[in-house]
Every structure is written in C-alpha cells, then in structure tokens.
Amino acid sequence: MKKFEYFKPRTLEEALTLFTKHGEKAKWIAGGTDIIVMIKQKTMAPEVLISLQGIPGLGQIKFNGSLSIGPMVTHRMIEMSELIKKDFSALADAVGWLGSIQIRNVATIGGNICTAAPSADTATPLLVFGTQIKIIGPKEKSTIPIEKFFKGPGETVLRTGELIKELIIPKPLPNTGSAYYKLQRRLALDLPILGVSVLISLDKNKVSCSDMLCTTSPISSILHKMEEDQIVCKEVRIALGVAAPTPIRAIKAEALLRGKNLSDELLEEAAETAVKEAQPRDSIRGEAWYRRDMIKVLVKRMVMKSIERVIQPEETVFPERLW
Ligand SMILES: Cc1cc2nc3c(=O)[nH]c(=O)nc-3n(C[C@H](O)[C@H](O)[C@H](O)COP(=O)(O)OP(=O)(O)OC[C@H]3O[C@@H](n4cnc5c(N)ncnc54)[C@H](O)[C@@H]3O)c2cc1C
C-alpha cells in the first residue's frame, strides 16, 4: 500500500486550511471503509489523508422541524435511531441491509454518498426524502438538492477541498410511509443488484386507517380499498439505484400516481414507466434485462409496503425482511 501522511484536525477551519495547503494530493477520510480499500487496490493514491473524525458536530442526528444528519453519522447510529425507524423508514431499511454490523459501526453516511457508487444503499432513500446537502469549502458554502449531487459513477459535484457538512431532510407530510428494498444475491455483505425506494403520502381524508386493520393480509386489504377508490396518493417519490450511472428518481412514474386514486392497473402502469426511465447495464452482479424485470416488480411492492406502513405504522419496526 502506498504511504500517505495522515492528519486529524480538531476544527472545520483547521481541516479546510490543511486541505488548501495540500490541494489535489489530499483526500478526506471518514470511516475509511471505501477509501482504504481503494488505496489498497491502487485505484486511488492520495499522498495526504485528512480525517473528519476529530471535528465536533459532524456526527450528530438532530431533529428540529427537519431531520439533520451529520456526514460522520455511522450507518449503525441511523439503524439504532427510533425517530428514523418511525418517520424515515426507507433510510432505516437501507442501513439495516448495508454491509455487516462491523462495517456499519465505522462507515458513515457522508462517505457512502461521496463515494458515489451507483449501488450506494443510502442514496435512493435520501432521494425520496428530498434531502438537501450542505457543502462547505475553503472559499464558499452552498446547499443543493441531492438530485444535483451525483455526476456519474464515482463522481460528484464536490470540488477540491469541499466537504459535506450536513444532510437536511424535511419532515414528511402526515400519513407518509416509505420503504427500501435491496435486491441482492445473498442476505449479508453484498452490494445490491438493484435498490428501490418509495415514499408515499396518502390523502388523510380518504384513507380510513382503522377499518383497514382487518384480519386479512394488509396487501389484500389495500387492494380491496383500492378497488373502492379509497386510497388517494397525495405525494409520491420513487428512486432507483444500480439502474443508471447515478441513483435516479423515476419522475414520470411518480407523475402518473400523484393526486390519483390508486389502483392495481395504475401501479402496473407506473412500474412499467419506471422501467422505461431506467438505463440499467449488464454487470457482474446482474444483467440489464433482469434489472428491468425487477424494477417493475419492486416499484409495485415498495408502493404497497409504503402504504402498509401508513396504515399499520406499528408494523414498521426494523429489522424486517420485507419479502
Ligand atoms: C466489507 C464491505 C461491505 C460493504 N457493504 C456495503 C453495502 O452493502 N452497501 C453500500 O452502500 N456500501 C457498502 N460498502 C461500502 C462502504 O462501507 C460505504 O460506502 C461507506 O458508507 C463509506 O463510508 P466511509 O465513512 O467508510 O467513507 P470513507 O471510505 O472514509 O470515504 C469514502 C469517500 O468519501 C469521501 N468523503 C467521506 N466523507 C466525506 C465528506 N463529509 N465530505 C466529502 N467527502 C467525504 C472520502 O474522501 C472518500 O473519497 C461496503 C464496504 C466494505 C468494505
């Protein structure tokens, strides 16, 4: 492994000054679970690593009207957060599937999205929650929607010396449910063949939650209510991972569902539209045709799962195998 200098600054200002001094030779390091692997594999050769570990305030989860997640928050911290399990279930699903507990204890959410792998498990939940990313650099600060953050596989809009300072997630509307499904060959330590996140907000006046808690399965109960035009979609977001060079929103599929009475046929049409919006490729983990087929299956399932989580929120407790 190539030798590098290692710095552990104690303040953000110190970190930014250090980066300015070393410029292109430097890289940030958070948990190190991606960057150290890349250095060992010789796909990256920084001469200087600047750690974000010692900087106060970057590793907190806070809620003050909106959810604030520091870039140094580990996946395990997210997994253990009751608030995230309850109101941001798709993100809890995603971290519950990420790596192993050992990896989740050190790997961070900031590192996961900065690596910008199309397979990053937290990317699609962050997309459906409308996450805003606060960036700080030696010269300026900015806040951008996550849709504008990814430029290509391994590429983001971050310029030399810039870092993610905070992720801000607006509080979802009332009667919102969300879910993420990671399609993988085995149930542990595997990257996704496909990742699908859905967030749905139902029209409060139309959905009668109490009488949906019937003895039949939640899915058949939801289908029954759909037939009676009782499930109205106020807002919906659908995001796909490993389905294009970057994680994407399926905007046209969302538009088909938004403001409509949901039906099985409409969900089928939306899922087919999501397939057309994707640009999957053949890779070692799966072929494009299989990814397309599974987008269709999983978009529908994640919409149903999200609706189920609106009507039976007590069932959302993680860990949960969705299917
Ligand atoms: C065994 C194993 C299993 C894994 N399984 C999964 C999996 O199932 N799903 C998955 O999505 N990933 C998986 N990963 C990948 C990895 O663990 C995650 O991407 C992790 O979240 C990276 O976070 P980190 O803190 O370790 O980042 P680091 O390795 O420290 O950094 C990654 C990159 O982000 C940059 N960076 C970090 N923080 C910031 C910041 N705040 N601002 C700007 N740039 C920053 C670094 O410079 C570096 O380029 C796995 C890795 C291993 C080794």
The ligand as a Gaussian input file, in Angstrom:
#p B3LYP/6-31G(d) Opt

LIG

0 1
 C      -16.965000      -5.287000       3.502000
 C      -17.681000      -4.080000       2.975000
 C      -19.056000      -4.142000       2.734000
 C      -19.730000      -3.044000       2.242000
 N      -21.084000      -3.149000       2.006000
 C      -21.742000      -2.087000       1.511000
 C      -23.144000      -2.191000       1.244000
 O      -23.783000      -3.209000       1.468000
 N      -23.769000      -1.091000       0.735000
 C      -23.085000       0.076000       0.468000
 O      -23.729000       1.042000       0.017000
 N      -21.764000       0.190000       0.721000
 C      -21.083000      -0.853000       1.227000
 N      -19.743000      -0.747000       1.457000
 C      -19.041000       0.489000       1.114000
 C      -18.775000       1.457000       2.304000
 O      -18.761000       0.811000       3.531000
 C      -19.801000       2.606000       2.332000
 O      -19.827000       3.287000       1.111000
 C      -19.493000       3.579000       3.480000
 O      -20.661000       4.272000       3.810000
 C      -18.374000       4.565000       3.190000
 O      -18.241000       5.415000       4.318000
 P      -16.848000       5.695000       4.993000
 O      -17.110000       6.575000       6.164000
 O      -16.119000       4.433000       5.285000
 O      -16.124000       6.507000       3.835000
 P      -14.575000       6.687000       3.513000
 O      -14.016000       5.427000       2.971000
 O      -13.868000       7.306000       4.670000
 O      -14.692000       7.777000       2.369000
 C      -15.282000       7.456000       1.138000
 C      -15.109000       8.642000       0.176000
 O      -15.904000       9.733000       0.589000
 C      -15.076000      10.901000       0.834000
 N      -15.707000      11.533000       1.994000
 C      -16.047000      10.944000       3.168000
 N      -16.722000      11.812000       3.931000
 C      -16.818000      12.967000       3.244000
 C      -17.431000      14.234000       3.484000
 N      -18.097000      14.509000       4.622000
 N      -17.341000      15.195000       2.523000
 C      -16.660000      14.945000       1.363000
 N      -16.082000      13.779000       1.069000
 C      -16.161000      12.793000       2.003000
 C      -13.672000      10.368000       1.025000
 O      -12.698000      11.314000       0.618000
 C      -13.677000       9.162000       0.110000
 O      -13.432000       9.569000      -1.228000
 C      -19.028000      -1.841000       1.963000
 C      -17.642000      -1.761000       2.228000
 C      -16.981000      -2.876000       2.725000
 C      -15.505000      -2.763000       2.990000

